[in-house]
Each structure stands twice: as C-alpha cells, then as structure tokens.
Amino acid sequence: MWEVCVSEGSVQRPLPVSPHIDTSVSHSARIWDYWLGGKENYPVDQELGDQIAATLPDIVEQARADRAFLGRVVRFAVERGIDQFLDVGTGLPTASNTHEVAQRLNREARVVYVDNDPLVLAHARALLASTPEGRTAYLDADMYDPVDILERAGETLDYSRPVAVTMLGVLWHVLDDDTAKAIVQTLLGALAPGSLLAVAHPTIEVTGTKMADAIEQWNLFGKPPGRWRSPQQLALLFDGLELVEPGIVSCPLWRPDVGADIAPIDQYGGVGILPEV
C-alpha cells in the first residue's frame, strides 16, 4: 500500500498513519540523521553510527559534504532554468532540503521526494512546506520500481519540461550494477532533454581499506546493505548523458563554493545532462 502526501503553497493534506517502525535494527536514513546531528534516530542507530565512525573517522564530514553537494547541485539546476526536482532516496528531513534550496532561488519550483522508510514518512510534513507559488509532494515508494515512481510523480511534475533527478547516497544500496543502471535509465527515459541526473556514492578512492571495512561493518549490523563503486563504475550510470565539469569527483571538489573546505573524501559525485536526441 503506497502513500502520497502533497502540499500546494500553505495547504497541506493530512498524512496517513505511519507504518510500524522497527527500533531494534539500525537503518540507513536514521544513521545518516545521527551523523548530521539530527534527533530522529534510536540507540541502535547511534551505536552502529559510532562503530562506523571509529573505523572511518571522517564519516560525519562525508555526510555533511553529501548534503552540501546537494545544495550546489540544486543551485546549478536552477541556474540552468530547471524548476522541477525528483529527489529519490530522500532520507530524513534536515537543514537545506531540496525544496528549501530550490524555492529559495525560484519560488515556483516543484519537488517530489521519494523514500520508503517508515520514519521518513512519519516526518514527511517537514518536507511539504512549500512556497505559495510552488509545490512539494512525498511518495512512499520503492526505487526498484521506477515506473511506479514516474507514474505517481507525474501528478506533480511536467515531463515535457526538464527535471533534475537527485540520487544521493541511495544507489550504493543497489548491489547489482545492471539493476542500478536500469533504474537510472528508466527514470531518465521519461524525461525531456535538458534534464539532469546527480549521483553521490561511496568509493574507496581516498581512505581505501578504511571505507571498505566501514561498509563491511555496516552490512553486518545495518540495513539495507550497501557497496562501494569505483569512479569508473559510477561513470556507467551516466551513459548517454553529458557529464558536467569537473566530472565524477570527490563531492567537495564538485564546483565548490568560494572559501569552502575542499579536502577530498570517499563520497564521490557527478552530474549529467540529458542531451537533445
């Protein structure tokens, strides 16, 4: 059973009752929230988060760099004239969410968030605060069913115009390369030329075995499981797209703000543009 919540301006439809939340098993969105300094996590998430941080001390910086990368991607998209966003793998609401950045720059921007974590659904109201001119929606949906995502997101987004698709910190949970590529290609296949894909994903380019060990630890105690990919493997996700300079690089190195800390981390990101046919 899927849920959809929509906000148009200040009008908000009621959220459904959230599904049962398992607090005995750590979960990706809640651990990420813990690393970002959020409050929507449980002792089991904090315990595994601390264990991973002991193995990989810069994981908190990686989480923050991923969030900063999202902000720069959204700004880049708006500067290109894109005013529609499909945020797949939303995670828990925190500072500088996609709609906050987009609608600060263009009050008419429309944003659809997609996640299937019960706790994210329970807090989806925080993702639905839209400008009066814009619109936000939240879909309780599975990224393994991109056709379903496209069908329901189409109630908010106009696919005849460019859409920015963000998949940050989510494709690492898709263990099979062909499946990951098929998800991306299906989403992009419905979009107009000029649409944008942004991906952020763990690699082992900077810390090597430390990141590999941290992911192994994650897979022992957390869910869903994940994997690292090389920049060359990530490049395959952008087949058919025009990579935006500087290409697939450590997230802090992708078009950094003036004066920003640009020390490289294992979280790599890239942006591709869907060209004219």
C-alpha positions as CSV (number, residue, x, y, z in Angstrom):
1,M,0.0,0.0,0.0
2,W,1.6,3.3,-1.0
3,E,1.1,6.7,0.5
4,V,1.3,10.1,-1.2
5,C,1.3,13.5,0.6
6,V,1.1,16.8,-1.2
7,S,1.5,20.4,-0.3
8,E,0.5,23.3,-2.6
9,G,1.5,26.5,-1.0
10,S,0.3,26.6,2.6
11,V,-2.4,24.0,2.0
12,Q,-1.5,20.6,3.3
13,R,-3.3,17.3,3.0
14,P,-3.2,15.1,6.2
15,L,-0.5,12.5,6.4
16,P,-1.6,8.8,6.8
17,V,-0.8,6.9,9.9
18,S,2.8,5.8,9.6
19,P,3.7,2.1,9.4
20,H,5.4,0.3,12.3
21,I,9.0,1.5,12.8
22,D,11.5,-1.2,13.9
23,T,13.7,0.4,16.5
24,S,15.6,-2.8,17.2
25,V,17.5,-2.8,13.9
26,S,19.7,0.1,12.7
27,H,18.6,1.8,9.4
28,S,20.4,3.9,6.8
29,A,18.2,7.0,7.0
30,R,18.4,7.2,10.8
31,I,22.2,6.6,11.0
32,W,22.6,9.4,8.4
33,D,20.4,11.6,10.5
34,Y,22.6,10.8,13.5
35,W,25.8,11.8,11.7
36,L,24.2,15.0,10.6
37,G,23.3,15.9,14.2
38,G,19.6,15.1,13.9
39,K,17.2,13.9,16.6
40,E,15.3,11.2,14.6
41,N,17.4,8.2,15.5
42,Y,17.5,5.5,18.1
43,P,20.2,3.9,20.3
44,V,20.7,1.1,17.8
45,D,21.4,3.7,15.1
46,Q,23.7,5.7,17.3
47,E,25.7,2.5,18.3
48,L,26.3,1.4,14.7
49,G,27.0,5.0,13.7
50,D,29.7,5.3,16.4
51,Q,31.2,2.0,15.4
52,I,31.5,3.0,11.8
53,A,32.9,6.4,12.8
54,A,35.5,4.6,14.9
55,T,36.6,2.7,11.7
56,L,36.2,5.7,9.4
57,P,36.6,8.9,11.5
58,D,35.6,11.3,8.6
59,I,32.2,9.7,8.1
60,V,30.5,12.7,9.7
61,E,32.3,15.0,7.3
62,Q,31.2,12.8,4.5
63,A,27.6,13.1,5.5
64,R,27.8,16.8,5.7
65,A,29.7,17.0,2.4
66,D,27.0,15.0,0.7
67,R,24.3,17.5,2.0
68,A,26.4,20.4,0.8
69,F,26.8,18.7,-2.6
70,L,23.0,18.5,-2.9
71,G,22.7,22.2,-2.3
72,R,25.2,23.0,-5.1
73,V,23.5,20.6,-7.5
74,V,20.1,22.2,-6.9
75,R,21.6,25.7,-7.3
76,F,23.3,24.6,-10.6
77,A,20.0,23.2,-11.8
78,V,18.0,26.3,-11.0
79,E,20.6,28.4,-12.7
80,R,20.1,26.3,-15.9
81,G,16.4,27.1,-15.7
82,I,15.2,23.8,-14.2
83,D,12.3,24.3,-11.7
84,Q,11.3,20.6,-11.2
85,F,13.1,18.1,-8.9
86,L,12.7,14.4,-8.3
87,D,14.6,13.5,-5.1
88,V,15.0,9.7,-4.9
89,G,16.1,8.4,-1.5
90,T,15.2,11.5,0.4
91,G,16.2,10.5,3.9
92,L,15.1,12.2,7.0
93,P,14.4,16.0,6.8
94,T,17.3,18.1,7.9
95,A,18.8,21.5,7.0
96,S,18.8,22.7,3.4
97,N,16.4,20.1,2.0
98,T,15.9,20.1,-1.8
99,H,12.7,22.2,-1.8
100,E,14.2,24.8,0.6
101,V,17.2,25.4,-1.7
102,A,15.2,25.3,-4.9
103,Q,12.3,27.5,-3.7
104,R,14.7,30.0,-2.2
105,L,16.0,30.5,-5.7
106,N,12.8,30.0,-7.6
107,R,9.6,30.2,-5.6
108,E,7.7,28.3,-8.3
109,A,9.9,25.2,-8.1
110,R,8.2,21.8,-7.7
111,V,9.8,19.0,-5.8
112,V,8.8,15.3,-5.4
113,Y,10.5,13.4,-2.6
114,V,10.7,9.6,-2.8
115,D,11.6,7.2,0.0
116,N,10.2,4.1,1.6
117,D,11.5,4.4,5.2
118,P,8.6,4.5,7.7
119,L,10.3,7.1,9.8
120,V,10.8,9.4,6.8
121,L,7.1,9.0,6.1
122,A,6.3,9.9,9.7
123,H,8.2,13.1,9.4
124,A,7.2,13.9,5.8
125,R,5.3,17.1,6.9
126,A,8.7,18.8,7.2
127,L,9.3,18.1,3.5
128,L,5.9,19.5,2.5
129,A,6.4,23.2,3.5
130,S,6.1,24.8,0.1
131,T,6.1,28.4,-1.1
132,P,2.6,29.5,-2.2
133,E,3.8,29.6,-5.8
134,G,5.5,26.1,-5.7
135,R,4.5,22.6,-4.8
136,T,6.0,19.7,-2.9
137,A,5.0,16.1,-2.7
138,Y,6.2,13.0,-0.9
139,L,5.9,9.4,-2.3
140,D,6.2,6.3,-0.2
141,A,7.7,4.3,-3.0
142,D,10.5,1.9,-3.8
143,M,13.3,2.9,-6.1
144,Y,13.3,-0.6,-7.5
145,D,10.0,0.3,-9.2
146,P,11.0,3.4,-11.2
147,V,7.9,3.0,-13.4
148,D,5.7,3.4,-10.4
149,I,7.7,6.4,-9.2
150,L,7.4,8.1,-12.6
151,E,3.6,7.5,-12.9
152,R,2.9,9.0,-9.5
153,A,5.4,11.8,-9.6
154,G,3.8,12.8,-12.9
155,E,0.9,14.2,-10.9
156,T,3.2,16.9,-9.7
157,L,5.9,17.1,-12.4
158,D,5.6,18.0,-16.1
159,Y,7.8,15.6,-18.0
160,S,7.6,17.7,-21.2
161,R,10.0,20.1,-19.4
162,P,13.4,19.3,-17.8
163,V,13.5,17.6,-14.4
164,A,16.5,17.3,-12.1
165,V,16.8,13.8,-10.6
166,T,18.9,13.5,-7.5
167,M,20.0,10.1,-6.2
168,L,22.4,10.9,-3.4
169,G,23.5,8.2,-1.0
170,V,20.9,5.7,-2.3
171,L,22.3,3.8,-5.3
172,W,25.0,2.3,-3.1
173,H,22.2,0.1,-1.7
174,V,21.6,-1.4,-5.2
175,L,24.2,-4.1,-5.2
176,D,23.9,-5.2,-8.8
177,D,25.4,-2.9,-11.4
178,D,22.9,-3.8,-14.1
179,T,20.0,-3.1,-11.8
180,A,21.4,0.2,-10.7
181,K,21.8,1.3,-14.3
182,A,18.4,0.1,-15.3
183,I,16.8,2.1,-12.5
184,V,18.6,5.2,-13.7
185,Q,17.9,4.6,-17.4
186,T,14.2,4.0,-16.7
187,L,13.8,7.3,-14.8
188,L,15.7,9.3,-17.4
189,G,13.8,7.6,-20.3
190,A,10.7,9.5,-19.4
191,L,12.3,12.9,-19.1
192,A,12.8,15.8,-21.5
193,P,16.2,16.8,-23.0
194,G,18.0,19.1,-20.7
195,S,17.0,17.1,-17.7
196,L,19.7,16.4,-15.1
197,L,20.9,13.4,-13.1
198,A,23.0,13.9,-9.9
199,V,24.5,10.9,-8.1
200,A,26.6,10.7,-4.9
201,H,28.1,7.3,-4.0
202,P,30.8,5.9,-1.7
203,T,34.1,4.9,-3.2
204,I,37.4,3.7,-1.7
205,E,39.5,6.3,-3.5
206,V,40.6,8.3,-0.5
207,T,40.8,6.1,2.6
208,G,40.9,2.7,0.8
209,T,40.5,-0.2,3.2
210,K,39.0,2.1,5.9
211,M,36.0,2.8,3.8
212,A,35.8,-0.9,2.7
213,D,35.9,-2.0,6.3
214,A,33.3,0.5,7.3
215,I,30.9,-0.8,4.6
216,E,31.6,-4.3,5.7
217,Q,30.7,-3.4,9.3
218,W,27.6,-1.7,8.0
219,N,26.5,-4.8,6.2
220,L,26.9,-6.9,9.3
221,F,24.7,-4.8,11.5
222,G,22.7,-2.3,9.4
223,K,20.2,-2.4,6.6
224,P,19.7,-2.2,3.8
225,P,23.2,-3.5,2.7
226,G,25.5,-1.4,0.6
227,R,28.6,-1.4,-1.5
228,W,31.3,0.9,-2.8
229,R,31.9,1.6,-6.5
230,S,34.9,3.0,-8.4
231,P,34.6,6.3,-10.3
232,Q,34.8,4.2,-13.5
233,Q,31.8,2.1,-12.4
234,L,29.9,5.3,-11.4
235,A,30.6,6.7,-14.9
236,L,28.5,3.8,-16.4
237,L,25.4,5.2,-14.6
238,F,25.8,8.3,-16.7
239,D,25.8,6.5,-20.1
240,G,24.1,8.7,-22.7
241,L,24.5,11.8,-20.6
242,E,26.8,14.8,-21.0
243,L,28.9,14.9,-17.8
244,V,29.2,18.4,-16.3
245,E,32.7,19.6,-15.4
246,P,34.6,18.6,-13.4
247,G,33.1,15.1,-14.0
248,I,32.9,12.4,-11.3
249,V,35.0,13.7,-8.4
250,S,35.0,13.7,-4.6
251,C,31.9,15.7,-3.6
252,P,33.7,18.6,-2.0
253,L,35.6,19.1,-5.3
254,W,32.4,19.4,-7.4
255,R,32.0,23.1,-8.1
256,P,32.9,24.2,-4.6
257,D,31.8,27.4,-3.1
258,V,34.5,30.1,-2.7
259,G,36.4,29.5,0.5
260,A,34.9,26.1,1.2
261,D,36.8,23.2,2.6
262,I,37.7,21.1,-0.4
263,A,39.6,18.2,1.3
264,P,38.7,15.1,-0.7
265,I,36.6,12.3,0.8
266,D,35.4,8.9,-0.4
267,Q,31.9,10.2,-1.2
268,Y,32.1,10.9,-5.0
269,G,29.5,12.7,-7.0
270,G,28.7,13.7,-10.6
271,V,26.1,15.4,-12.6
272,G,25.0,14.6,-16.2
273,I,22.7,16.4,-18.6
274,L,20.3,14.6,-20.9
275,P,21.2,15.8,-24.4
276,E,18.9,16.6,-27.3
277,V,18.2,13.5,-29.4
